[in-house]
Structure formats: structure tokens, C-alpha cells
Amino acid sequence: MNFDWIGREADRIGELLVWHLGLSVIPVVAGLALALPLGWLAHRGRWFKSALLSAAGLLYTVPSLALFVLLPSVLGTKILDPVNVAVALTIYTVALLVRTVCDGLDSVPVETVRAATAMGYRSAHRLVAVELPVAVPVIAAGLRVAVVSNVSIVSVAALIGAEQLGLLFTQGAQLRFLTPIVVGIVLCLALALALDGIVVWLGRALTPWTAKAGAA
Amino acid sequence: MIDYLLDPAHWTGPGGVGTLVGEHLFYTAVALAVAGIIGVPVGLYVGHTGRGTFLIAGFANALRALPTLGLVVLLVMVLAPVFASGLAFVVPSIAVLVLLAVPPIMTNTYAGVRAVDPAAVDAAVGMGLRPLRVLFSVQTPCAMPLILSGFRGATLQVISTATVAAYVSLGGLGRLIIDGRAQNDYDKMLGGAVLVAMLALLVDLTLGLLGRVAVSPGLRRHAQAAG
């Protein structure tokens, strides 16, 4: 380990970390925003469910490096454009979360839905105020997987040259120099851990009743 | 891209698509076989005895967060001097593939065994089956759908990471993407990307069909009745 190098390159590493953070978080937020309505559709319609879930499965099959290369020709962007990486990760997130949101809504007990209906909640209001909150633990679990695997997949984009911590790996490989590689791995792990912690915290904050149940 | 794939010169020879597909499938098969030899027994043991559950969950989560590209580069740099030149890239790369394939296989095997209806296990014990017979004749077949889906997930992960490992000189279809990038040949990269995606889809489809054959007919009827 060469700590002088870390000191000299601290600004650059910080910049890459910020890019990495953005490229990991924005797709998860966008993916969740898309997956909520799609997951709800899958939850409602039986035929739609199998079609949506198979489509999601197919998208999830495409290896990340291949998707990074394919997207520019689909989107008409340049190969170095970070938009390709963001879109690719949004696709993975949606593919993963559609199933999760659907499972989460399926997991809401029928009695709960009926009780809410009896209390006068109409469909849209009931969805937002009762069904989604009850589904939060399942959705949060899926979100944890999505956010943690995104942090890892983002680094692959270094192979096509996009700015993020993965560049430390390619730099280390080119210079035959271990320090950047170790720094990159440690920062990726720390970022994944921090984001995972935030999702867990958010999940708990949104479902105060589960904390009581857990303590009892 | 179409032109690249339609040119017969790109399909044959040492760097041709045929060879690359073969290499890609070979690395995948080796990594999965080794990962299966490690992951299935550990998963069965933990699932059967209930010991070491927390270890499995922690291990799987930590590995998901590890950046695969960093891991490949690191292992190749550390291990390459140890091996003879021909194996210097292959062995560390396959080690990373195995490392990534073990968690899904192990956790799914464990979860599959845990999810077996306790009544079925009780019935087997009541019929006088010894613990090992219970494990192999009842718990393993019942857990088969989940074990196979673990292999399916692991296979996707391995195919994807083997592509990335082309960066450290591993063969396989990733070569087209990495070399195309180095040569500024976008058609070649695109051709490689399409082939990798198709390979992943075909392998996944094949495993899905194999899964149907490998699952006991008794379980299939049960699944239909439940669904």
C-alpha cells in the first residue's frame, strides 16, 4: 500500500466517489419510481403479471458489460456518456423491483385490505395509505439487493471508460500498482454498506409498527 | 454490427466466434462445477442441521457488494506470478467466478432445505429413515426447485463476470468487447455484446427447461395445485 499516493490523489478519488454515488443512487430512485406502477399492474392483472415478470427476467439476463455497449446504439448516445450507465442500471433495478413490488403487494393480508375498504378507503387512497406501507418491508428488502448490486455493477463501466471508482481498477491494472485497486474495493464496499444502511433505516422509519413488534 | 456478425471470417479460427463461445461456456461450466462441489454440501449441511445460518447470510451479502472487476484485477495481480504463464490469467479469473457462484448456490440450497414441509420430514423420520436418508431422499428432492434456481442465478452471474474478465486477458466473448474498445471498432464491440446477451439468454432458457425435467413429478403437481 502506498499511502502517499492516496494523499496525492485524494481529490480525484473523491470526484470518482461522487460519480459512483450518483450512478448507484439515481438509477435506484428512478427504477423504484418505474417499478411501483409496473409492480402494481403485475399485482392486479394475472395475465399481465406473467408477461411483465418474464420481460423483467429477460432484461435481467443481459450481462452488464453487454448492456453498456448495446445501449448507445439504442439511445443514440456516445459510448462514453454516463447516461448509458444510468439507463442500464435503471433497467436492472426495474427488472428486479417489479417482482419485489408485486410480491410485496401480494403479501398484504386480505383482511387488512378489507378492513381498509370497510373504513372507507377507496382504491387509490387505500393503495397509498394502506397497501404500500404494509408492503414496505418486502420492497425495502428488494431495494437493498438492488442498491448493493448496483454499486458493484457500476464499476464494470470502467471498461468502457465512464467516470467512477472502477477507473481505479483499470488504472491499477495498467500501472501494475495495487494501491488504487485496494482503495477502489474498500470504497465500493463502504459505499455499498452505507447505502444498504440508509435503505434499512428508511424501511424502519416508514414502518414504525414493525419496530414494536420486533421488540415484543 | 450485422456486418461484423455476418462476415464468415469472424466466425472461424483461433480468435473466431466459435472458439470464443466455446471458451466462455468452458469457463462457466468449470466455475459452476467447482462452486457446486463447495456450495451444495455446505448448503445441505447448514439447512439440515440449522448450524451456521448467520454465516451463510453474512457471506452472501458481503460478496454481493464486492465489485467484481476490482476482485478480478486484484486476484490476477496477486496470483499471476504464482502460476505458469499459460494459467496466470485463467486460474485467478476462474477463482473469482467460483467465488461469485458459491453464494447463490449455497443460500438457495440452504433455503430449499429449510423450506421443505416439516410434516414431510417428520413422516420420513417416522418411517424409520436415518438422518442421511432423510436428507438425500426427502429434503434434497423437495429442495430441488430452489437449488436449481440458485444454479441458474449463479450461471448468469458467471457468464456476466467472465465477460468482464476478458479485461485481464481471459478468453471468451468478452474479448470482442475489450479488443473492440482498444481498436475503436464499435461494430466488433456491438457484435460481442449481442453474442454475450444471446448466450446468456440461451443458457438461462436451457437451464429453465432442464429444471423442469429434474424436478420430481410429485412436486410439480403440488406446485400446480398451489398455484
Interface residues (C-beta under 8 A of the other chain):
Chain A: L58 Y60 T61 V62 P63 S64 L65 A66 L67 V69 L70 S73 I79 V145 V148 S149 V151 S152 S155 V156 A158 L159 I160 G161 L165 G166 L168 F169 T170 G172 A173 R176 L178 I181 V182 G184 I185 C188 L189 A192 L193 D196
Chain B: M1 N61 A62 R64 A65 L66 P67 T68 L69 G70 L71 V73 L74 V76 M77 V78 L156 I159 S160 T163 V164 Y167 V168 G174 I177 I178 R181 Y186 M189 L190 G192 A193 V194 V196 A197 A200 L201 D204
